Amino acid sequence: MSLLVICGQLAVSGAAHAADEKKPKPVDEAVTTPTPFELQRLYTDRTWLWRDGAAYFGKTGRPLRAWTSGQDSASVAEGRWLATKDGKMCMDLAWRSKSYKGKQQRTCYSHRIKGGNIEQRKDPDGEWYSFKRTPEDRSDEYRKFEPGDTKAAQFEETRKLIDSKN
């Protein structure tokens, strides 16, 4: 009798094991890189709003203007932006204020598409975070983008303040 019980248990566990093998294993979400065209569609002719400033990503020739107005300082930057084949949006900007004039520096953000959503991170080793989800989420960074050059007046005001002679 005990031999029958043992054989029965082995048969049941063998069948359960075989059934487990037939179940599809969870597949890691495919991760792809957005094309330069896809990145251009995200950034072109849009203003990225920051806590204390903004950046405008122009169209023809990809001009880029940015400004900040912190508690005791204001600065502006002008340069260009570009989208790369490896999913990066890079900003080549030279920042200046009343007290300094910086050299042109490149800052890049990597992008990836995972599960239909776009993630972003600051290069070279920033943490990945949600940039733009489908459907949109209130916490998406992309909600800080506005169509058009919505902060041109603030940029000009800050630029004039910085460039004025005291």
MORA-V386225 format. One record per residue. N is the residue number from 1. RES is the residue in one letter. PHI is phi in degrees with one decimal (* if undefined). OMEGA is omega in whole degrees, -180 to 180 (none if undefined). NEAR is the number of other C-alpha atoms within 10 Angstrom. Layout:
N | RES | PHI | OMEGA | NEAR
N | RES | PHI | OMEGA | NEAR
This chain:
1 | M | * | -179 | 6
2 | S | -65.6 | 176 | 7
3 | L | -65.6 | 177 | 8
4 | L | -64.0 | 180 | 9
5 | V | -63.9 | -180 | 10
6 | I | -62.9 | 179 | 11
7 | C | -62.9 | 178 | 12
8 | G | -64.3 | 179 | 12
9 | Q | -64.9 | 179 | 12
10 | L | -63.4 | -180 | 12
11 | A | -64.4 | -180 | 12
12 | V | -66.2 | -179 | 12
13 | S | -67.6 | 177 | 12
14 | G | -65.9 | 178 | 12
15 | A | -66.6 | 179 | 12
16 | A | -65.2 | 179 | 12
17 | H | -63.8 | 179 | 11
18 | A | -64.0 | 179 | 11
19 | A | -65.1 | 178 | 10
20 | D | -61.6 | -179 | 11
21 | E | -67.9 | -179 | 10
22 | K | -79.7 | 180 | 9
23 | K | -67.6 | 178 | 8
24 | P | -65.8 | 178 | 7
25 | K | -79.3 | 179 | 8
26 | P | -59.4 | -179 | 6
27 | V | -98.8 | 175 | 6
28 | D | -61.7 | 179 | 8
29 | E | -62.3 | 178 | 10
30 | A | -67.5 | 177 | 9
31 | V | -114.9 | 178 | 13
32 | T | -124.3 | 180 | 15
33 | T | -108.6 | 178 | 18
34 | P | -66.4 | 178 | 20
35 | T | -76.9 | 175 | 17
36 | P | -56.3 | 179 | 17
37 | F | -62.2 | 179 | 12
38 | E | -63.2 | 178 | 12
39 | L | -66.8 | 178 | 19
40 | Q | -59.3 | 179 | 19
41 | R | -64.8 | 179 | 11
42 | L | -72.4 | -170 | 14
43 | Y | -104.3 | -172 | 23
44 | T | -57.9 | 178 | 19
45 | D | 56.6 | 177 | 21
46 | R | -133.9 | 177 | 20
47 | T | -111.7 | 179 | 24
48 | W | -94.7 | -178 | 22
49 | L | -84.8 | 177 | 19
50 | W | -113.5 | 180 | 13
51 | R | -57.6 | -177 | 9
52 | D | -129.4 | 179 | 11
53 | G | 171.9 | -178 | 18
54 | A | -165.8 | 174 | 23
55 | A | -136.2 | 178 | 24
56 | Y | -112.8 | -180 | 29
57 | F | -101.9 | -176 | 25
58 | G | -75.9 | -176 | 19
59 | K | -90.8 | -173 | 14
60 | T | -61.0 | -179 | 8
61 | G | 77.4 | 179 | 9
62 | R | 51.7 | 175 | 18
63 | P | -69.0 | 180 | 19
64 | L | -137.4 | 176 | 22
65 | R | -127.5 | 179 | 25
66 | A | -143.9 | 176 | 27
67 | W | -150.2 | 172 | 27
68 | T | -137.3 | 176 | 21
69 | S | -140.5 | 180 | 16
70 | G | -74.0 | -177 | 11
71 | Q | -51.2 | -177 | 7
72 | D | -118.3 | -178 | 5
73 | S | -144.8 | 175 | 11
74 | A | -133.4 | 178 | 19
75 | S | -148.0 | 177 | 22
76 | V | -131.8 | 178 | 26
77 | A | -144.5 | 175 | 22
78 | E | -137.5 | -180 | 19
79 | G | 173.9 | -178 | 18
80 | R | -135.5 | 174 | 18
81 | W | -128.9 | 179 | 25
82 | L | -148.7 | 177 | 19
83 | A | -117.1 | -175 | 22
84 | T | -110.6 | 179 | 16
85 | K | -66.3 | -178 | 12
86 | D | -95.8 | 172 | 14
87 | G | 80.8 | -179 | 22
88 | K | -106.8 | 167 | 24
89 | M | -114.1 | -178 | 21
90 | C | -116.4 | 178 | 19
91 | M | -116.7 | 175 | 23
92 | D | -102.6 | -174 | 19
93 | L | -131.0 | 170 | 22
94 | A | -116.5 | -180 | 18
95 | W | -84.5 | 175 | 20
96 | R | -146.7 | 177 | 19
97 | S | -141.6 | 177 | 19
98 | K | -64.6 | -174 | 16
99 | S | -102.1 | 179 | 9
100 | Y | -153.1 | 173 | 10
101 | K | -130.9 | -176 | 13
102 | G | -85.9 | 175 | 11
103 | K | -84.1 | 178 | 11
104 | Q | -65.6 | 179 | 14
105 | Q | -131.4 | 179 | 12
106 | R | -104.2 | 173 | 13
107 | T | -123.3 | -178 | 15
108 | C | -122.1 | 174 | 19
109 | Y | -123.4 | 176 | 17
110 | S | -86.0 | 179 | 22
111 | H | -130.4 | 173 | 25
112 | R | -145.8 | 178 | 22
113 | I | -109.9 | -177 | 20
114 | K | -136.9 | 180 | 16
115 | G | 62.9 | -180 | 14
116 | G | 81.8 | -180 | 15
117 | N | -109.1 | 180 | 15
118 | I | -98.4 | 176 | 22
119 | E | -113.5 | -177 | 21
120 | Q | -138.1 | 171 | 21
121 | R | -152.2 | 176 | 18
122 | K | -79.9 | 179 | 17
123 | D | -80.5 | 10 | 15
124 | P | -93.2 | -172 | 10
125 | D | -140.5 | 177 | 9
126 | G | -69.0 | 178 | 11
127 | E | -81.4 | 175 | 10
128 | W | -69.0 | 175 | 15
129 | Y | -141.7 | -179 | 15
130 | S | -68.1 | 178 | 19
131 | F | -102.2 | -179 | 21
132 | K | -152.1 | 180 | 21
133 | R | -103.9 | 174 | 19
134 | T | -122.7 | -5 | 9
135 | P | -71.1 | -176 | 8
136 | E | -57.3 | 178 | 12
137 | D | -119.8 | -178 | 13
138 | R | -61.4 | -178 | 10
139 | S | -89.8 | -179 | 13
140 | D | -63.2 | 175 | 15
141 | E | -60.5 | -177 | 17
142 | Y | -64.6 | 176 | 19
143 | R | -67.7 | 177 | 14
144 | K | -86.7 | 178 | 15
145 | F | -100.0 | 176 | 19
146 | E | -119.4 | 177 | 16
147 | P | -65.8 | 176 | 12
148 | G | 87.9 | -179 | 15
149 | D | -96.5 | -170 | 17
150 | T | -79.6 | -177 | 18
151 | K | -121.5 | -180 | 19
152 | A | -60.0 | -179 | 17
153 | A | -63.0 | 179 | 10
154 | Q | -67.1 | 177 | 16
155 | F | -62.0 | -178 | 23
156 | E | -62.6 | 179 | 14
157 | E | -61.7 | 180 | 11
158 | T | -67.7 | 179 | 20
159 | R | -60.6 | 179 | 20
160 | K | -63.2 | 178 | 12
161 | L | -61.2 | -179 | 15
162 | I | -70.5 | -176 | 19
163 | D | -81.1 | -178 | 12
164 | S | -70.6 | 178 | 9
165 | K | -91.8 | 179 | 7
166 | N | -86.2 | none | 6
